[in-house]
């Protein structure tokens, strides 16, 4: 026994020692290979900290486990700035033998802790997850992967506490899953594999075209999936899916295109709920699924099934069918006297074509008695663009009783509401058709109270109707006979009508005070903070055609709006806007803004101006809003409007190309005493911004900065969102060179040597090009030209001249002073070309010409014209070293060099030059003369030699 114990302990000791030594031995090799493979194979920016990578044999024994913190994958164009994946902790298991052998590393498992995953598809079908670089291939055969450092033999994967967001802009569809825990197993390297997938999400939200169809539901899924990777067919076998308490079964398959050019997904699916308990369906109703849900007494039967069959791509959708029926439904909370009874529902949503606009929604029956509140109705809608409508809905609702049955958190409602709607006919705006409609809505003694606001909205009375008796769009009329309410004791009332939707006629009056602070607390707008007071007294009437034609005598309009302490902050304006005071006057043709003052971000401003054509703009999407605003500010902080990409983002970044409205023509005249951009101060800013036709122009904007004067003009044109463009011209007078390099991107790109220049310059330059999704210029698209003039300057610690000094030993080239420098510059196809120009340094002349790429690669020629007498012995020695010939007795030496490499590591190549040729000619001539002289001496000597007497 003792011997056995010793052997066992020894084996364990060896295993533990191996588990400690092996990861240390192979860590650097695996990390290096991982970095190389990620860079070679992915068209994305992968970020992780190599020093945080660790290896372990114990976590997934007998495999090696690689662990790292804070891994992220950020896309490139057209998804630049989008974070496809960010993970708090990332693990992958590697086959130990593959690590020891030094052959390809076999990946067996992937594990993600707290990942944030964004899956995005653009309207044209491009996907942000398509980041794998295609290998070159001569045919349709599989690309050769023999050079790949890794092979995928994954049979296990896991997600812990993740967040997944799926956006399909072609539909548009958004799915968001929060607190996702997922595990999967199965061989991903086999041609056919059975995959076991288990997924749980605390919240799933599904929205289509801006409307939420599922909101914060629980998902619990356990399914078996047969995957044919060769044919790209995925077949559902056993599965259990539950949304809240509703179970769903899926049968059938999903397939994707086997060829890279085939982007379609093919569906052949059926689905159903295997249980008929009404309470399961009830769990999906907003406000009901809460901690009180299990105590609800419910009866009734449900039928829920459907199918999806066909192809989905950017041009077509699969055919689909959804059936939902409820019979004899009933539910009751245990602490309430009333129940919801006689629930009946018969709904079919279908589409037998491949176009979404042909969808048919047939609500054959809707019935329920909500306590003492009966609801009855039916709705038929055929088509989403040209719609055949047949509807009949009636409801009598006691809001207080209704909110007891369907609780709304922190909100109390009271009042009596009646709704009667009858509609039949065709809605087709292009054909000027509208269903025959008779609809009436009435609310009496309404009351709304939120726990977030001390004062309620009360005394709400409203009568509104929608009528059309002919089926023509022009005969449609909306009436608001009476709207009254009190908010925090302040009364507000409005009435009016609008008719003829083809050429709107209107008559509207509104009077009272609106407290936006309390109003938005009661009815919050997600992602928006709005506060302030608006006092309004407005009367307007007229017809759209008169407003378009500017027949203002037919548009009696008058009134005022006084704004006090209005503040707005939202996703579109996170810096915030505050109006301390503003007064608006309405007239038939113009809305005048007076005495406006407040804060834009942290910058104080005052403003006045006007908006014209405002009524046609409000009534017709195709009508432009026109106006002029004069803005004055003592100090403007531009930095707070710039996103710092270096800081980690709590949310996945979104594309930052800003689309501008095409139906607004607006001019802003700005006068700012001082502004700060980055660390660049701008003073005495004056100029004009003009928005028109979806593009923004900057006209004659002048300011003082960098010790000089600037005049700028420019255009930002995002009318093609996929390829936004810009154009920019600038006139700079007497600015500091080093400061320009520090603050101006254009200077860094076009003239990198500016960082070594001390002096002043003037320039006129024009450039245009495309913008990337992150609003940075696409360098390869830039085209431009201009002049750069340096009157007098010093070039210090310049690596290019230091390298040239090493070649020539010309001390004058070290930290030289120069003046009267004029450069003609052209930017095209990713290169900056400079026409030949002379740099005079004391008595030396350097003629420079050539080009450099915008990334800094150099291709220049330098022609030196040097006075030999002043150049000294060192230059003469350098000349001899370069040419293999002595400099000789010449007044000036002319030598040429090619400059390559880049600005940080310049490389010079000696090309020869005029003096080199002259020296060679002189050497040859001297050699000839010497030879001739020696020949003459020999002949003379030969002639003087006595003849032999014999």
ABEGO torsion letter per residue (X at the ends): XAAAAAAAAAAAAAAAAAAAAAAAAAAAAAAAAAAAAAAAABBBBBBBBAAABBBBAAABOABBBBBBBGBBBBBBOAABGBBABBBABBBBBBBAAAAAAGBBBBBABBBBBGBBBBBBBBAAGBBAABABBBBBBABABBBBAAABABBBABABBBBBGBBBBBBBAAOBBBBBBBGBBBBBBEBAABABBBBBBBBBBABBBBBBGGBBABBGBBBBBBBBBBBBAAAGBBBBBBBBBBBEABBBBBBEBBBBBABAABABBBBBBBBBBABABAAAAAAABBGABBAAAAABBBBEBBBBBEBBBEBBBAABBBBBBBBBBBBGBBBBBAABABBBBGBBBBBBBBBABABAAABBBBBABBBBBBEABBBBBBBBBBEAABBBBBBBBBBBBBAAAAAAABBBBGBBBBEBBBBBBBBBEBBBAAAGBBBBBBBBBBBBGBBBBBAABABBBBGBBBBBBBBBAAGBAAABBBBBABBBBBBGGBBBBBBEBBBGAABBBBBBBBBEBBBAAAAAAABBBBGBBBBEBBBBBBBBBEBAAAAAAGBAAABBBBEBBBBBGBBBBBAABAAEBBBABBBBBBBAABBBBBGBBEBBEABBBBBBEBBBGAAAAAABAABBBBEBBBBBBABBBAAAABBBAABBBABBBBBABBBBBAABBBBBBBBBABBBBEABBBBGBBEBBBBBGGBBBBBGBBBBBGGBBBBBBBBBBAABAABBBBBBBBBBBGBBAAAAAAABAAAAAABAAAAABBEBBBBBBBBBEBBBAAGBBBAAABBEBEBBBBABBBBBGBAAAAAAAAAAGBAAABGBBBBGBBBBBBBBGGBBBBBBBBBBBEABBBBBBEBBBAAGBBBBBBBBBBBAAAAEAAAAAAAAAAAGBBAEBBABBBBBBBBBEBAABBBBBBAEEAAAAAAAAAAAAAAAAAAAAAAAAAAAAAAABBBBAX
